[in-house]
Amino acid sequence: MITVKPFCSSTDGQLIELFTLTNSSGMCAGIINQGAALVSLQPPDRAANFREVLRQYATPEEYLANNAYLGAIVGRYANRIAKSQFTLDDNVYKLNANLPKFTLHGGTEGFSQRFWDAKIVGNTLEMSLESPDGDQGFPGHLRVKVVYALHDDNALTIDYYAESDRATVINLTNHAYFNLSGSGDIDEHEFFINADSYTESDVNKIPTGTILSLDNTTLDLREPANIAAVLRECSGELALTRGFDHNYILNHNCASLRVPAATASSATTGIVMELFTTEPAVQFYTSLGLDGKYNSFCFEAQHFPDSPNHADFPSTTLRAGDIYRQNTVLRFNVI
């Protein structure tokens, strides 16, 4: 079931609506057409009480600016592009530089800042957007569709589609911040990421091009682990980033959507979240940059940061006539 109600109004008077998806057990997911953002997600805990597991703004109006990208679809290119430029087919494209040394999440007016058209199709919510040629410096007129669906097994699926009339680059993700305990810090969480390696980054968190093993690092989460002590120490690979903010290269068995790419669980509520994705990587971020506290985390299913500037990274090029498609599943259960 999907219901609709007013959420807030934009500065130019446009109505932002809240679409609430509810499954047969009563779990709910809320999406708004500003940024196609996921603003509420309430799975059941071990006592069968529904818990809000998303970090939220205090007021609806804060989603209009959404400077932290809470729950939003980010693009055209999620994460970073170095020097705010890339070369494609011998053409150099200069991008909107929303940060001094790189473009982050598509630029100042990326997809997270846009009003998306919404359409209810059965039990799915289709969010669509058109991005004109030259938008934030990216080539090609791009048509994007993101489909949200909440299933009776307590899985939220996010399916992405895009096509362009010219060769371009694309990397979309959902930027939700989670706390499976519902509030407080994430000290009671355990995390697992199905990855043997990660991309080395410089001081700006831009890949150097080197792929490093997770062996004998503070980043290794191939066995479920509580990271509270590691976050307090922030030594080794966490010293520069003051927490986790790393691009994990997922093992190939994840792409089938049969094997979790990552999991998180809360000892407090018993809620377990499994992430499945067809994407080659996931950015694990423990969100210290928001307010100086480790009270939420992100699993951003994505291609590698700065891929357009690294020929040996998985390609993010979308050719005219081809269709970009990727799938992400967030499945909830309890322990």
N, C-alpha and C positions, 0 to 999 in steps of 0.2 A: 504494500500500500504506500502511496506517495501523497502527502498533503502539502499545501502551499499557503504561506501567510506572509504579510509584509515583514521585512527585517529592519530596514532603515531607508533613508533617501540620500542620494548622492548630493554633492554640492550644487549641481545643476538641476536638481529636482527629480532625477530619475529614480524610480522605485527599485530598490534592491529587495529581492524576495528570498525567503528561506524555504527550501524544499526538504521535507522530512521523509526519509525512507524508513519504513518499519517492517520487520519480518514477522513470521508467525509466532515467534516466542516473545516478541515485544522489544527486541533490540532495535535501536534507532540510529540513524546517521543523518546529519543535517548538512546541507550544501547550499551556498548562496551563489548568485550569478555575478557577484563581484569577485573577479579572480578565479571563478569556478571553485571557490574555496570550501574545503571540508571544515566546518566550524563546530561540529558536535559528533561524538561517537560514544555510544553507551552500551557496551556489552555487559552481560551478567557476571557477577563475581561468584566466589565459591558458595556464598549464602543465597544465591539467586537474586541478589539485588543489582539493579542496573547502575553502573558507575560511569561517570564522565571521565574518559581517559585522554582527552585532548587538552592541551594548553590553550586557553582562550583569552581574548581581550576583555577588559572590564565592560566596555560598551560596544554596541554594534557599529557605531560610527568609526571606531578605530580600524575596522576592516577596510575602510575606504582607502586609507594610506597604506596600511599593512606593511610597515617598514621591516618587520621581522619575517614576512612571508608566511605567517601562520596559516597552515592548511591549504595554501594556494597552489594552483598549477603554475609552475614557473617555466618560462621559455622566452624567446625561441630556444635559447641555449641555457639549460640549468648549469649552475656552478660557474667556473671562471674561463674566460678567454684572455690570454696574456696580451698585453700591450693594446688591447681593444682592437685587434685586427686579425685577419687570416687571409690566406691565399687559396683560391679555388679556381681551377682551370686557367691558371696564369693571371687571374684578376685579383687584385688586392682590395679587400673590403674593410673599410674603416667603420668601426662600430661606435655606438654611443658609450662613452667612458663614464659610467656612473661611479666608479672608484678610480683613484689616481693612476694605478698601474694595470688595471684590467677592467673588463666588463663582467659584471656579476648578474646572473639570473636573467639575462636578456636585455639589460639596460634600464635606464630610468623609467621608461614606460613599457616594461615587459608585460608578459601575459598576466602576471599577478595583479597588475594595475588596471586591467581592462574589464569592461562589462561584457559578459558572455550571454549569448542567446540560450534560453533553456527550453527544452521540449520533453514532455513526459511521454514515453513510448512503453506501454504496458507497465511493467514493474521496474523500468529503467529510467534514468534521467540522463538525457543527452545535452551536453553543453557544447556550443559551437562558437567559433571565432574566426574572423578573417583578418589576416595580417598583410597589408599591402607591400608591394615591392619597395625595398628601401627602408622598411620599418626598422628603426633603431640601427640602420646600416646594413641589415641582412638582405640578401637578394631574393627575388622571387615573391610572387603573390601566393601566400600560404593559406590554405584552408585547414582548420584544425577541429577535431571533434573528440571530446572526452566523455565516456559513458560510465556512469556510476550505477552499480546494482548491489543490493543487499540481499543475501541469500539466507535460506532457512537453516543452514549449517553455521550461521554467524560469521560468514565470510563477506567482506566488502571487496568487490572487484572494481578496478579502475582500468578501463580499456582506452587506449589512445590511438587516434588515426590522424594522418595529415597527408596532404598532397600539395605540390607546388608546380607553377608553370615554368619555373627555371631551376637550375641546379642551386641548391642552398645547403645549409647545415641545420640540424635540428637535434635537440636533446631536451625532452620534457620529463618532468617529475612532479610528484606531489610533495609539498614541504610541510607536512603535519608534524607537530611536536607532541610527543606522547608522555604521559605519566600513568602507568598502569595501577599505581596505588591511589590515584585520584587527586592527591595533593602532597605537599611536602617535597623532600628531595627524592632522588632515585637510589638511595642507599640500599633499599630492600629489593632491588632488581638484580636479576641475572641475565646475561646476554650471551648469545651465540651468533657467530657469523661464519658461513660456509665458504671460507676463503683461505688460500695458502699464501697469498702475496698481496701487495698493495703498491700504489704509485708513490714514489718518493716525491716530496714537494719542497719548494724553497720557502723563504720567509713570508711570501705572499700566498702560500698554500697553492701554488701553481706547479704542476708536475714538471720535474726536471727531464723526464723521459726515461728515467731508470725505474725498472721494476724490482722491488725488493721482497725477499722472503719474510714471512711472519715468524719464522723460527727464532726462538730466544729473544722475542721483543715483548714490550708491554702491551702491544696491540693484538697479540694472538688470542683470539676468542673461539678457537676451534673446539674447545670444550666449554660448556656453559659456566660462566664465572660471574661472581659478584665483583664489581669494579670500584666499590666505595673507597677502599684503601689506595688503590692505584690513582684515583682522581685526586685524593688529598695530597699525594706525594708529587704527582705530575713530573715524574722523572723520565729519563730515556726519551723515547719517541714522543712523549706527551709534553715535554718541557716547553717546546716552542709554541704549541697550540693551546697550552694550559687546559688540556682535556682532549677527548677524542674529537677529531675533525678530519677524518682520513677517508680516502677512496679505496675501499676493499675490492679486489678483483675476484669476482665470484667463481667458484669451481664450475666446470662445464655442465655438471649434472643438474644444476639449478634451472637451466633454461627450459627444461621439460615441464616446469610448474608442478612436478611431483615431489620435489625435494625442497625443503625450506632453504631460502637464501640466508635468512637470519631469524632469530627468535628473541623475544624478551619475555620475562615473567616477573610478577610481583609476589613476594612472600606475604605481603600484607593482605592482598585481596584474592590471591590465587589466580588472577587473570594471566593467561598466556596469549601472546600475539605472535603468530607466524607470518613472515613475509615471504611470498613467492613472487618471482619476477622473471620475465624473459630478458631483462637488461643484463649487461655484462658486469655491472658493478653496483655497489651501494655505498653511499657516503654515510658514515656513522658519526653523528654530531651530538655532543652532550651539552650544548647550548649555554655554556658559561658566558658567551658574549652578550646574551640578552640582558641579564641583570646581576651577573656575578654569582649566580647560584646554579648548582647542578640539579635542577628540578624538572628537567624534561630531556627527551632525546629525540633524534630524527633518524629514520632509516630512509634515505633518499635513493630509490632505485633509479639508476642513471647509466649513461655512457661516461667515459673518463672525462675529467675536466680538461679543457684546452686540447681536445682531440683534433680539431681542425689544424692545429699547428704541430701535430706529431703523426707523421705518415705511418708509423708502426703501431699506433693505437687502433682499436676497432673504429671503423669509419662511421662518421655521423653525417655523411653526405646523402642528401635526398635528391634524386634526379627527377626531372620533369617526366611525368607519366608513371612514376613509381609511387607506391603507397607506403608511408611510414606507419608501422603498427607496433605497439608494445602492450604488454599486459602486466598488471600488478594485482596481487591478491593479499589482503590482510585478513587472516582467519583467527578467530578468537575461541578459546576454550578455557578450562580451569583445571587447576591441580589441587 
